Amino acid sequence: MKKNRVIQPKIATQSRKTLAPSHADIAAEATIIWERKGRPEGRDQEIWLEAERLLAKEIGNTETESDELDALFPSSSGGASTSL
């Protein structure tokens, strides 16, 4: 008699790190946060990172892109920063 093998879906074998919110999801969440805060000007990056962290936390992925950037480019302030 032949035994039936259970084949696990590929998603089950992927690491949590690969599960990240999409650009569109982050943009939508950032828009909600921006509107909730009264549509402030000049806080785009701060609001984007807040949305990214919030969505990453919801899916259980605490390592966000900004954390990865901090690891690659450490600064004395401790956070990823760019000049625009």
VENURBEL-V617280 format. One record per helix or strand. SS is the DSSP state (hx for helix, st for strand). FROM is the first residue (numbers start at 1). TO is the last residue. Records with the same first field share a line. If there is no record, write none. Layout:
# VENURBEL-V617280
SS->FROM-TO + FROM-TO
This chain:
# VENURBEL-V617280
hx->10-13 + 16-18 + 23-36 + 44-58 + 65-72
